[in-house]
Amino acid sequence: MSLSEAQRTLLSIHSDLRLADLDKLANVISRQGRRTHLQRLLRRMEDSVDRLSDLISQTYFKHTLGRER
């Protein structure tokens, strides 16, 4: 059984979160006091969740587009 694109995206999100190095995420790395590893992870998560939302909408809500008046 193969996974749908939405399932693969969700699995990727889950894996990234589970495998994240918390110590690395908590460390301040930049001179500006930013947690660059955390920012990078959050940016990836945001992109992935946006993609997942689009996939779910395409799969489950495309039938409503033609019914609006």
Buried (B, 14 or more C-beta within 10 A) or exposed (E): EEEEEBEEBBEBBEEEEEEBEEEEBEEEEEEEEEBBBBEEBEEEBEEBEEBBEEBEEEEEEEEEEEEEE
